[in-house]
């Protein structure tokens, strides 16, 4: 038999998919950095509102992080769930 087996092909494509899913971590990282920078600037302009600004910023960062976590979970599933076993 010449060529690649079906099982090897699926495992290889699972690894490629896992790598692509982890690219989803780039967006939340950039977004959280931008949010933290704007939050720090806002606190610098209005120190009295520090607690409100910080809580709103952290809530926004938590929501943004879910995208990265979904990508990570997808990658873990692709790497460790074996359809042929």
N, CA, C and O atoms as a CHARMM CRD file, in Angstrom:
* protein
*
  340
    1    1 UNK  N      0.84400  -1.17500   0.00000 PROA 1      0.00000
    2    1 UNK  CA     0.00000   0.00000   0.00000 PROA 1      0.00000
    3    1 UNK  C      0.89200   1.24200   0.00000 PROA 1      0.00000
    4    1 UNK  O      1.75000   1.40100   0.86800 PROA 1      0.00000
    5    2 UNK  N      0.68500   2.09000  -0.95100 PROA 2      0.00000
    6    2 UNK  CA     1.45800   3.32900  -1.05500 PROA 2      0.00000
    7    2 UNK  C      0.65800   4.49100  -0.47800 PROA 2      0.00000
    8    2 UNK  O     -0.57200   4.47400  -0.45900 PROA 2      0.00000
    9    3 UNK  N      1.38400   5.49400  -0.01300 PROA 3      0.00000
   10    3 UNK  CA     0.72200   6.70100   0.48600 PROA 3      0.00000
   11    3 UNK  C      0.56700   6.66000   1.99000 PROA 3      0.00000
   12    3 UNK  O      1.13900   5.82200   2.68700 PROA 3      0.00000
   13    4 UNK  N     -0.21400   7.58000   2.44900 PROA 4      0.00000
   14    4 UNK  CA    -0.41200   7.73800   3.88300 PROA 4      0.00000
   15    4 UNK  C     -1.71800   7.06800   4.29400 PROA 4      0.00000
   16    4 UNK  O     -2.70300   7.09100   3.55700 PROA 4      0.00000
   17    5 UNK  N     -1.70600   6.47800   5.47000 PROA 5      0.00000
   18    5 UNK  CA    -2.91700   5.80900   5.94400 PROA 5      0.00000
   19    5 UNK  C     -3.93800   6.84900   6.41500 PROA 5      0.00000
   20    5 UNK  O     -3.60300   7.99800   6.70100 PROA 5      0.00000
   21    6 UNK  N     -5.17200   6.40800   6.48100 PROA 6      0.00000
   22    6 UNK  CA    -6.23600   7.30700   6.94000 PROA 6      0.00000
   23    6 UNK  C     -5.98600   7.76900   8.36700 PROA 6      0.00000
   24    6 UNK  O     -6.21300   8.93400   8.69500 PROA 6      0.00000
   25    7 UNK  N     -5.52100   6.86300   9.21400 PROA 7      0.00000
   26    7 UNK  CA    -5.27400   7.20900  10.60600 PROA 7      0.00000
   27    7 UNK  C     -4.16000   8.24900  10.73100 PROA 7      0.00000
   28    7 UNK  O     -4.28500   9.20500  11.49600 PROA 7      0.00000
   29    8 UNK  N     -3.09300   8.06700   9.99400 PROA 8      0.00000
   30    8 UNK  CA    -1.98600   9.02800  10.04400 PROA 8      0.00000
   31    8 UNK  C     -2.41700  10.39100   9.50700 PROA 8      0.00000
   32    8 UNK  O     -2.00100  11.42900  10.02200 PROA 8      0.00000
   33    9 UNK  N     -3.24500  10.38000   8.48100 PROA 9      0.00000
   34    9 UNK  CA    -3.73500  11.64000   7.91800 PROA 9      0.00000
   35    9 UNK  C     -4.57900  12.39600   8.93400 PROA 9      0.00000
   36    9 UNK  O     -4.42300  13.60700   9.09000 PROA 9      0.00000
   37   10 UNK  N     -5.47200  11.69300   9.62500 PROA 10     0.00000
   38   10 UNK  CA    -6.33500  12.34300  10.61600 PROA 10     0.00000
   39   10 UNK  C     -5.50400  12.87900  11.77800 PROA 10     0.00000
   40   10 UNK  O     -5.76700  13.97800  12.26700 PROA 10     0.00000
   41   11 UNK  N     -4.50500  12.11800  12.22700 PROA 11     0.00000
   42   11 UNK  CA    -3.65300  12.59700  13.31500 PROA 11     0.00000
   43   11 UNK  C     -2.84400  13.82400  12.87800 PROA 11     0.00000
   44   11 UNK  O     -2.68000  14.76800  13.65200 PROA 11     0.00000
   45   12 UNK  N     -2.35000  13.81100  11.66700 PROA 12     0.00000
   46   12 UNK  CA    -1.60300  14.96100  11.16400 PROA 12     0.00000
   47   12 UNK  C     -2.46500  16.20300  11.03500 PROA 12     0.00000
   48   12 UNK  O     -2.04900  17.29700  11.41400 PROA 12     0.00000
   49   13 UNK  N     -3.65600  16.03500  10.50300 PROA 13     0.00000
   50   13 UNK  CA    -4.55500  17.17400  10.36500 PROA 13     0.00000
   51   13 UNK  C     -5.04700  17.67300  11.72700 PROA 13     0.00000
   52   13 UNK  O     -5.32400  18.86200  11.88900 PROA 13     0.00000
   53   14 UNK  N     -5.15600  16.76700  12.70700 PROA 14     0.00000
   54   14 UNK  CA    -5.51200  17.19000  14.06200 PROA 14     0.00000
   55   14 UNK  C     -4.42300  18.08200  14.64400 PROA 14     0.00000
   56   14 UNK  O     -4.72000  19.06900  15.31600 PROA 14     0.00000
   57   15 UNK  N     -3.16200  17.73700  14.38800 PROA 15     0.00000
   58   15 UNK  CA    -2.05300  18.55900  14.87500 PROA 15     0.00000
   59   15 UNK  C     -2.05300  19.92700  14.19100 PROA 15     0.00000
   60   15 UNK  O     -1.80600  20.94500  14.83800 PROA 15     0.00000
   61   16 UNK  N     -2.32600  19.95300  12.89400 PROA 16     0.00000
   62   16 UNK  CA    -2.39700  21.23200  12.17500 PROA 16     0.00000
   63   16 UNK  C     -3.55900  22.07500  12.72000 PROA 16     0.00000
   64   16 UNK  O     -3.40800  23.27700  12.93800 PROA 16     0.00000
   65   17 UNK  N     -4.69400  21.45100  12.93500 PROA 17     0.00000
   66   17 UNK  CA    -5.84800  22.16600  13.48100 PROA 17     0.00000
   67   17 UNK  C     -5.59100  22.70000  14.87200 PROA 17     0.00000
   68   17 UNK  O     -6.02900  23.79800  15.21400 PROA 17     0.00000
   69   18 UNK  N     -4.87500  21.91700  15.68200 PROA 18     0.00000
   70   18 UNK  CA    -4.54000  22.37600  17.03600 PROA 18     0.00000
   71   18 UNK  C     -3.63400  23.60400  16.97500 PROA 18     0.00000
   72   18 UNK  O     -3.81000  24.54900  17.74300 PROA 18     0.00000
   73   19 UNK  N     -2.68100  23.58800  16.07600 PROA 19     0.00000
   74   19 UNK  CA    -1.80800  24.74700  15.92100 PROA 19     0.00000
   75   19 UNK  C     -2.57900  25.98200  15.47900 PROA 19     0.00000
   76   19 UNK  O     -2.34100  27.08500  15.97200 PROA 19     0.00000
   77   20 UNK  N     -3.49300  25.79000  14.55800 PROA 20     0.00000
   78   20 UNK  CA    -4.31100  26.92400  14.10000 PROA 20     0.00000
   79   20 UNK  C     -5.23300  27.42300  15.21500 PROA 20     0.00000
   80   20 UNK  O     -5.47600  28.62400  15.33100 PROA 20     0.00000
   81   21 UNK  N     -5.74200  26.50300  16.03100 PROA 21     0.00000
   82   21 UNK  CA    -6.63000  26.91300  17.12500 PROA 21     0.00000
   83   21 UNK  C     -5.88100  27.74500  18.15100 PROA 21     0.00000
   84   21 UNK  O     -6.46700  28.63500  18.76700 PROA 21     0.00000
   85   22 UNK  N     -4.60400  27.47600  18.34600 PROA 22     0.00000
   86   22 UNK  CA    -3.83300  28.23900  19.32600 PROA 22     0.00000
   87   22 UNK  C     -3.51000  29.64900  18.84200 PROA 22     0.00000
   88   22 UNK  O     -3.12900  30.50500  19.64100 PROA 22     0.00000
   89   23 UNK  N     -3.65600  29.89300  17.55800 PROA 23     0.00000
   90   23 UNK  CA    -3.48900  31.25700  17.05600 PROA 23     0.00000
   91   23 UNK  C     -4.56400  32.16500  17.64700 PROA 23     0.00000
   92   23 UNK  O     -4.40200  33.38400  17.69000 PROA 23     0.00000
   93   24 UNK  N     -5.66600  31.56100  18.10200 PROA 24     0.00000
   94   24 UNK  CA    -6.74400  32.34200  18.71500 PROA 24     0.00000
   95   24 UNK  C     -6.29300  33.03600  19.98800 PROA 24     0.00000
   96   24 UNK  O     -6.98800  33.93000  20.47100 PROA 24     0.00000
   97   25 UNK  N     -5.15000  32.65300  20.54800 PROA 25     0.00000
   98   25 UNK  CA    -4.64200  33.31200  21.74900 PROA 25     0.00000
   99   25 UNK  C     -4.00200  34.65600  21.48100 PROA 25     0.00000
  100   25 UNK  O     -3.77700  35.42500  22.41600 PROA 25     0.00000
  101   26 UNK  N     -3.70300  34.95900  20.23300 PROA 26     0.00000
  102   26 UNK  CA    -3.05100  36.23200  19.90600 PROA 26     0.00000
  103   26 UNK  C     -4.00600  37.41000  20.10900 PROA 26     0.00000
  104   26 UNK  O     -3.62700  38.42800  20.68700 PROA 26     0.00000
  105   27 UNK  N     -5.21900  37.27000  19.64200 PROA 27     0.00000
  106   27 UNK  CA    -6.20200  38.35600  19.73300 PROA 27     0.00000
  107   27 UNK  C     -6.48400  38.78400  21.16000 PROA 27     0.00000
  108   27 UNK  O     -6.40500  39.97600  21.45900 PROA 27     0.00000
  109   28 UNK  N     -6.81300  37.85100  22.06100 PROA 28     0.00000
  110   28 UNK  CA    -7.06400  38.26900  23.44100 PROA 28     0.00000
  111   28 UNK  C     -5.85100  38.91000  24.10200 PROA 28     0.00000
  112   28 UNK  O     -5.99700  39.83600  24.90100 PROA 28     0.00000
  113   29 UNK  N     -4.65800  38.42700  23.77700 PROA 29     0.00000
  114   29 UNK  CA    -3.45400  39.02400  24.36400 PROA 29     0.00000
  115   29 UNK  C     -3.27700  40.46800  23.94800 PROA 29     0.00000
  116   29 UNK  O     -2.97300  41.32600  24.77700 PROA 29     0.00000
  117   30 UNK  N     -3.46500  40.73900  22.67900 PROA 30     0.00000
  118   30 UNK  CA    -3.35400  42.11500  22.18300 PROA 30     0.00000
  119   30 UNK  C     -4.47400  42.97600  22.75800 PROA 30     0.00000
  120   30 UNK  O     -4.23800  44.10300  23.19300 PROA 30     0.00000
  121   31 UNK  N     -5.67800  42.44700  22.75900 PROA 31     0.00000
  122   31 UNK  CA    -6.81400  43.20600  23.28000 PROA 31     0.00000
  123   31 UNK  C     -6.68700  43.52900  24.75300 PROA 31     0.00000
  124   31 UNK  O     -7.03500  44.62900  25.18300 PROA 31     0.00000
  125   32 UNK  N     -6.19400  42.58300  25.52800 PROA 32     0.00000
  126   32 UNK  CA    -6.03400  42.83500  26.95400 PROA 32     0.00000
  127   32 UNK  C     -4.93400  43.85600  27.21800 PROA 32     0.00000
  128   32 UNK  O     -5.04100  44.67000  28.13500 PROA 32     0.00000
  129   33 UNK  N     -3.88700  43.81200  26.42000 PROA 33     0.00000
  130   33 UNK  CA    -2.83600  44.81500  26.56400 PROA 33     0.00000
  131   33 UNK  C     -3.33500  46.21100  26.25000 PROA 33     0.00000
  132   33 UNK  O     -3.00800  47.17000  26.94900 PROA 33     0.00000
  133   34 UNK  N     -4.12500  46.32100  25.19900 PROA 34     0.00000
  134   34 UNK  CA    -4.70100  47.62700  24.85100 PROA 34     0.00000
  135   34 UNK  C     -5.63800  48.10900  25.95300 PROA 34     0.00000
  136   34 UNK  O     -5.61400  49.28100  26.32900 PROA 34     0.00000
  137   35 UNK  N     -6.47300  47.18900  26.47400 PROA 35     0.00000
  138   35 UNK  CA    -7.40500  47.57200  27.54000 PROA 35     0.00000
  139   35 UNK  C     -6.65600  48.01300  28.79000 PROA 35     0.00000
  140   35 UNK  O     -7.04700  48.98700  29.43500 PROA 35     0.00000
  141   36 UNK  N     -5.58400  47.30700  29.13900 PROA 36     0.00000
  142   36 UNK  CA    -4.81200  47.68700  30.32600 PROA 36     0.00000
  143   36 UNK  C     -4.15600  49.05300  30.12700 PROA 36     0.00000
  144   36 UNK  O     -4.10800  49.86300  31.05300 PROA 36     0.00000
  145   37 UNK  N     -3.66100  49.30400  28.93700 PROA 37     0.00000
  146   37 UNK  CA    -3.05600  50.60700  28.65600 PROA 37     0.00000
  147   37 UNK  C     -4.05100  51.73600  28.75400 PROA 37     0.00000
  148   37 UNK  O     -3.76100  52.78000  29.33900 PROA 37     0.00000
  149   38 UNK  N     -5.22800  51.53200  28.18300 PROA 38     0.00000
  150   38 UNK  CA    -6.26000  52.57300  28.26000 PROA 38     0.00000
  151   38 UNK  C     -6.77500  52.73100  29.68500 PROA 38     0.00000
  152   38 UNK  O     -7.10800  53.83800  30.11000 PROA 38     0.00000
  153   39 UNK  N     -6.84000  51.62300  30.42300 PROA 39     0.00000
  154   39 UNK  CA    -7.25700  51.71500  31.82600 PROA 39     0.00000
  155   39 UNK  C     -6.26500  52.50700  32.65600 PROA 39     0.00000
  156   39 UNK  O     -6.64900  53.33200  33.48500 PROA 39     0.00000
  157   40 UNK  N     -4.97400  52.24800  32.42400 PROA 40     0.00000
  158   40 UNK  CA    -3.94600  53.00700  33.15100 PROA 40     0.00000
  159   40 UNK  C     -4.00800  54.49100  32.79500 PROA 40     0.00000
  160   40 UNK  O     -3.84400  55.34800  33.66300 PROA 40     0.00000
  161   41 UNK  N     -4.24100  54.79100  31.53400 PROA 41     0.00000
  162   41 UNK  CA    -4.35800  56.19200  31.12000 PROA 41     0.00000
  163   41 UNK  C     -5.58000  56.85200  31.76000 PROA 41     0.00000
  164   41 UNK  O     -5.52600  58.01300  32.16500 PROA 41     0.00000
  165   42 UNK  N     -6.67700  56.10400  31.84700 PROA 42     0.00000
  166   42 UNK  CA    -7.89600  56.65400  32.45200 PROA 42     0.00000
  167   42 UNK  C     -7.69500  56.92000  33.94100 PROA 42     0.00000
  168   42 UNK  O     -8.16300  57.93300  34.46200 PROA 42     0.00000
  169   43 UNK  N     -6.99900  56.01200  34.62400 PROA 43     0.00000
  170   43 UNK  CA    -6.72100  56.23000  36.04800 PROA 43     0.00000
  171   43 UNK  C     -5.79800  57.43100  36.21900 PROA 43     0.00000
  172   43 UNK  O     -5.93900  58.18600  37.18100 PROA 43     0.00000
  173   44 UNK  N     -4.86100  57.61400  35.30200 PROA 44     0.00000
  174   44 UNK  CA    -3.98000  58.77500  35.36200 PROA 44     0.00000
  175   44 UNK  C     -4.73100  60.08700  35.20400 PROA 44     0.00000
  176   44 UNK  O     -4.37600  61.09000  35.82200 PROA 44     0.00000
  177   45 UNK  N     -5.77600  60.08000  34.37100 PROA 45     0.00000
  178   45 UNK  CA    -6.57300  61.28900  34.17800 PROA 45     0.00000
  179   45 UNK  C     -7.53900  61.53000  35.33200 PROA 45     0.00000
  180   45 UNK  O     -7.82000  62.67400  35.68900 PROA 45     0.00000
  181   46 UNK  N     -8.05300  60.42700  35.92200 PROA 46     0.00000
  182   46 UNK  CA    -9.06200  60.56900  36.97200 PROA 46     0.00000
  183   46 UNK  C     -8.78100  59.55300  38.08500 PROA 46     0.00000
  184   46 UNK  O     -9.42400  58.50300  38.11900 PROA 46     0.00000
  185   47 UNK  N     -7.85200  59.83100  38.98200 PROA 47     0.00000
  186   47 UNK  CA    -7.48900  58.87300  40.03200 PROA 47     0.00000
  187   47 UNK  C     -8.63700  58.53600  40.98400 PROA 47     0.00000
  188   47 UNK  O     -8.62700  57.47500  41.60900 PROA 47     0.00000
  189   48 UNK  N     -9.60000  59.40100  41.09900 PROA 48     0.00000
  190   48 UNK  CA   -10.73300  59.14700  41.99000 PROA 48     0.00000
  191   48 UNK  C    -11.61900  58.00300  41.52800 PROA 48     0.00000
  192   48 UNK  O    -12.30800  57.38300  42.33800 PROA 48     0.00000
  193   49 UNK  N    -11.60500  57.72200  40.24200 PROA 49     0.00000
  194   49 UNK  CA   -12.44700  56.65700  39.68800 PROA 49     0.00000
  195   49 UNK  C    -11.67600  55.36300  39.48800 PROA 49     0.00000
  196   49 UNK  O    -12.06000  54.52300  38.67400 PROA 49     0.00000
  197   50 UNK  N    -10.58700  55.20500  40.23200 PROA 50     0.00000
  198   50 UNK  CA    -9.72100  54.03500  40.03400 PROA 50     0.00000
  199   50 UNK  C    -10.46900  52.71700  40.20500 PROA 50     0.00000
  200   50 UNK  O    -10.30100  51.81700  39.38100 PROA 50     0.00000
  201   51 UNK  N    -11.27700  52.57200  41.22900 PROA 51     0.00000
  202   51 UNK  CA   -11.95400  51.29400  41.47400 PROA 51     0.00000
  203   51 UNK  C    -12.96300  50.97700  40.36900 PROA 51     0.00000
  204   51 UNK  O    -13.06000  49.82900  39.93500 PROA 51     0.00000
  205   52 UNK  N    -13.71000  51.97500  39.91400 PROA 52     0.00000
  206   52 UNK  CA   -14.67800  51.74700  38.83000 PROA 52     0.00000
  207   52 UNK  C    -13.96500  51.38400  37.52700 PROA 52     0.00000
  208   52 UNK  O    -14.38300  50.46900  36.81700 PROA 52     0.00000
  209   53 UNK  N    -12.90300  52.09600  37.22400 PROA 53     0.00000
  210   53 UNK  CA   -12.15300  51.83500  35.98800 PROA 53     0.00000
  211   53 UNK  C    -11.53400  50.44500  36.03100 PROA 53     0.00000
  212   53 UNK  O    -11.59700  49.70100  35.05300 PROA 53     0.00000
  213   54 UNK  N    -10.93700  50.09900  37.16500 PROA 54     0.00000
  214   54 UNK  CA   -10.27300  48.80300  37.28900 PROA 54     0.00000
  215   54 UNK  C    -11.27100  47.66000  37.17400 PROA 54     0.00000
  216   54 UNK  O    -11.00400  46.68000  36.47800 PROA 54     0.00000
  217   55 UNK  N    -12.41200  47.76500  37.84300 PROA 55     0.00000
  218   55 UNK  CA   -13.38800  46.67900  37.78600 PROA 55     0.00000
  219   55 UNK  C    -13.95900  46.51800  36.38500 PROA 55     0.00000
  220   55 UNK  O    -14.15600  45.39200  35.92900 PROA 55     0.00000
  221   56 UNK  N    -14.22700  47.61500  35.69900 PROA 56     0.00000
  222   56 UNK  CA   -14.73700  47.53800  34.32800 PROA 56     0.00000
  223   56 UNK  C    -13.68600  46.95800  33.39000 PROA 56     0.00000
  224   56 UNK  O    -14.00600  46.15300  32.51600 PROA 56     0.00000
  225   57 UNK  N    -12.43000  47.36700  33.57100 PROA 57     0.00000
  226   57 UNK  CA   -11.34400  46.84300  32.73200 PROA 57     0.00000
  227   57 UNK  C    -11.16800  45.33800  32.93700 PROA 57     0.00000
  228   57 UNK  O    -11.02600  44.59000  31.96900 PROA 57     0.00000
  229   58 UNK  N    -11.17800  44.89900  34.18900 PROA 58     0.00000
  230   58 UNK  CA   -10.99400  43.46900  34.46200 PROA 58     0.00000
  231   58 UNK  C    -12.15500  42.63500  33.93500 PROA 58     0.00000
  232   58 UNK  O    -11.94300  41.51600  33.46600 PROA 58     0.00000
  233   59 UNK  N    -13.36400  43.15100  34.00100 PROA 59     0.00000
  234   59 UNK  CA   -14.51500  42.44700  33.43500 PROA 59     0.00000
  235   59 UNK  C    -14.37300  42.31900  31.92400 PROA 59     0.00000
  236   59 UNK  O    -14.64100  41.25600  31.36400 PROA 59     0.00000
  237   60 UNK  N    -13.96000  43.37700  31.27000 PROA 60     0.00000
  238   60 UNK  CA   -13.74500  43.32600  29.82200 PROA 60     0.00000
  239   60 UNK  C    -12.63000  42.37000  29.44800 PROA 60     0.00000
  240   60 UNK  O    -12.73400  41.66800  28.44200 PROA 60     0.00000
  241   61 UNK  N    -11.56700  42.32700  30.23600 PROA 61     0.00000
  242   61 UNK  CA   -10.47200  41.40100  29.94400 PROA 61     0.00000
  243   61 UNK  C    -10.89900  39.95700  30.15200 PROA 61     0.00000
  244   61 UNK  O    -10.47400  39.07400  29.40700 PROA 61     0.00000
  245   62 UNK  N    -11.73000  39.70400  31.14900 PROA 62     0.00000
  246   62 UNK  CA   -12.20700  38.34100  31.37900 PROA 62     0.00000
  247   62 UNK  C    -13.06900  37.86300  30.21000 PROA 62     0.00000
  248   62 UNK  O    -12.97400  36.71000  29.79200 PROA 62     0.00000
  249   63 UNK  N    -13.89900  38.74400  29.69500 PROA 63     0.00000
  250   63 UNK  CA   -14.72800  38.38300  28.54100 PROA 63     0.00000
  251   63 UNK  C    -13.85400  38.14300  27.31300 PROA 63     0.00000
  252   63 UNK  O    -14.10800  37.21700  26.54300 PROA 63     0.00000
  253   64 UNK  N    -12.83200  38.96800  27.12600 PROA 64     0.00000
  254   64 UNK  CA   -11.94800  38.80700  25.96900 PROA 64     0.00000
  255   64 UNK  C    -11.14100  37.52200  26.06700 PROA 64     0.00000
  256   64 UNK  O    -10.82600  36.91500  25.04300 PROA 64     0.00000
  257   65 UNK  N    -10.80300  37.09900  27.26900 PROA 65     0.00000
  258   65 UNK  CA    -9.97800  35.90600  27.44400 PROA 65     0.00000
  259   65 UNK  C    -10.70800  34.62700  27.05700 PROA 65     0.00000
  260   65 UNK  O    -10.06900  33.61800  26.76100 PROA 65     0.00000
  261   66 UNK  N    -12.04300  34.65600  27.05700 PROA 66     0.00000
  262   66 UNK  CA   -12.77500  33.43600  26.72400 PROA 66     0.00000
  263   66 UNK  C    -12.44300  32.94900  25.31900 PROA 66     0.00000
  264   66 UNK  O    -12.43300  31.74100  25.08400 PROA 66     0.00000
  265   67 UNK  N    -12.17400  33.84100  24.38800 PROA 67     0.00000
  266   67 UNK  CA   -11.81600  33.42600  23.03200 PROA 67     0.00000
  267   67 UNK  C    -10.53400  32.60500  23.03800 PROA 67     0.00000
  268   67 UNK  O    -10.45400  31.56600  22.38300 PROA 67     0.00000
  269   68 UNK  N     -9.54000  33.06600  23.76900 PROA 68     0.00000
  270   68 UNK  CA    -8.28500  32.32600  23.86800 PROA 68     0.00000
  271   68 UNK  C     -8.47300  30.98100  24.54700 PROA 68     0.00000
  272   68 UNK  O     -7.86600  29.98900  24.14400 PROA 68     0.00000
  273   69 UNK  N     -9.30900  30.94300  25.57200 PROA 69     0.00000
  274   69 UNK  CA    -9.55400  29.67300  26.26100 PROA 69     0.00000
  275   69 UNK  C    -10.28700  28.68400  25.36600 PROA 69     0.00000
  276   69 UNK  O     -9.99800  27.48800  25.40000 PROA 69     0.00000
  277   70 UNK  N    -11.22900  29.16700  24.56900 PROA 70     0.00000
  278   70 UNK  CA   -11.92300  28.26900  23.63300 PROA 70     0.00000
  279   70 UNK  C    -10.93700  27.68000  22.62300 PROA 70     0.00000
  280   70 UNK  O    -11.01400  26.49500  22.30000 PROA 70     0.00000
  281   71 UNK  N    -10.02700  28.49000  22.13200 PROA 71     0.00000
  282   71 UNK  CA    -9.00900  27.99100  21.21400 PROA 71     0.00000
  283   71 UNK  C     -8.10500  26.96900  21.87200 PROA 71     0.00000
  284   71 UNK  O     -7.75400  25.96400  21.25400 PROA 71     0.00000
  285   72 UNK  N     -7.72200  27.21300  23.12500 PROA 72     0.00000
  286   72 UNK  CA    -6.86900  26.27900  23.86000 PROA 72     0.00000
  287   72 UNK  C     -7.58500  24.94600  24.08400 PROA 72     0.00000
  288   72 UNK  O     -6.99700  23.88400  23.88100 PROA 72     0.00000
  289   73 UNK  N     -8.84200  24.99900  24.49800 PROA 73     0.00000
  290   73 UNK  CA    -9.60700  23.76700  24.72100 PROA 73     0.00000
  291   73 UNK  C     -9.77500  23.00600  23.41500 PROA 73     0.00000
  292   73 UNK  O     -9.67300  21.78000  23.39500 PROA 73     0.00000
  293   74 UNK  N    -10.03000  23.71500  22.33400 PROA 74     0.00000
  294   74 UNK  CA   -10.14300  23.06100  21.03000 PROA 74     0.00000
  295   74 UNK  C     -8.84200  22.36300  20.65600 PROA 74     0.00000
  296   74 UNK  O     -8.86200  21.23700  20.16000 PROA 74     0.00000
  297   75 UNK  N     -7.71600  23.01900  20.88900 PROA 75     0.00000
  298   75 UNK  CA    -6.41900  22.41800  20.58400 PROA 75     0.00000
  299   75 UNK  C     -6.17000  21.16800  21.42400 PROA 75     0.00000
  300   75 UNK  O     -5.68300  20.16300  20.90600 PROA 75     0.00000
  301   76 UNK  N     -6.49700  21.21800  22.70600 PROA 76     0.00000
  302   76 UNK  CA    -6.31300  20.06100  23.57700 PROA 76     0.00000
  303   76 UNK  C     -7.17500  18.90100  23.10300 PROA 76     0.00000
  304   76 UNK  O     -6.71600  17.75900  23.06600 PROA 76     0.00000
  305   77 UNK  N     -8.40600  19.18400  22.74400 PROA 77     0.00000
  306   77 UNK  CA    -9.28800  18.12000  22.25500 PROA 77     0.00000
  307   77 UNK  C     -8.73500  17.51500  20.97500 PROA 77     0.00000
  308   77 UNK  O     -8.71900  16.29400  20.82400 PROA 77     0.00000
  309   78 UNK  N     -8.28200  18.35500  20.05100 PROA 78     0.00000
  310   78 UNK  CA    -7.73800  17.85800  18.78700 PROA 78     0.00000
  311   78 UNK  C     -6.49800  17.00200  18.99500 PROA 78     0.00000
  312   78 UNK  O     -6.28300  16.03200  18.26900 PROA 78     0.00000
  313   79 UNK  N     -5.68000  17.35700  19.98300 PROA 79     0.00000
  314   79 UNK  CA    -4.42900  16.62100  20.19400 PROA 79     0.00000
  315   79 UNK  C     -4.62000  15.31900  20.96000 PROA 79     0.00000
  316   79 UNK  O     -3.90400  14.35100  20.70700 PROA 79     0.00000
  317   80 UNK  N     -5.55100  15.27400  21.87300 PROA 80     0.00000
  318   80 UNK  CA    -5.62100  14.12500  22.76900 PROA 80     0.00000
  319   80 UNK  C     -6.81700  13.20500  22.58300 PROA 80     0.00000
  320   80 UNK  O     -6.84500  12.11800  23.15900 PROA 80     0.00000
  321   81 UNK  N     -7.79900  13.61000  21.79800 PROA 81     0.00000
  322   81 UNK  CA    -8.92300  12.70800  21.50800 PROA 81     0.00000
  323   81 UNK  C     -8.59100  11.96500  20.23000 PROA 81     0.00000
  324   81 UNK  O     -8.47300  12.57100  19.16500 PROA 81     0.00000
  325   82 UNK  N     -8.44100  10.67000  20.33000 PROA 82     0.00000
  326   82 UNK  CA    -8.05500   9.84500  19.18700 PROA 82     0.00000
  327   82 UNK  C     -9.29100   9.14700  18.61300 PROA 82     0.00000
  328   82 UNK  O     -9.86600   8.28500  19.27800 PROA 82     0.00000
  329   83 UNK  N     -9.70200   9.49200  17.41900 PROA 83     0.00000
  330   83 UNK  CA   -10.94500   8.92700  16.87100 PROA 83     0.00000
  331   83 UNK  C    -10.83200   7.45100  16.49100 PROA 83     0.00000
  332   83 UNK  O    -11.85900   6.78500  16.35900 PROA 83     0.00000
  333   84 UNK  N     -9.62500   6.91800  16.31100 PROA 84     0.00000
  334   84 UNK  CA    -9.47200   5.55000  15.85300 PROA 84     0.00000
  335   84 UNK  C     -9.21300   4.57300  16.98700 PROA 84     0.00000
  336   84 UNK  O     -9.09600   3.37400  16.73500 PROA 84     0.00000
  337   85 UNK  N     -9.11900   5.04000  18.22900 PROA 85     0.00000
  338   85 UNK  CA    -8.80800   4.13600  19.34100 PROA 85     0.00000
  339   85 UNK  C    -10.04900   3.53600  19.95200 PROA 85     0.00000
  340   85 UNK  O     -9.95500   2.75500  20.89800 PROA 85     0.00000
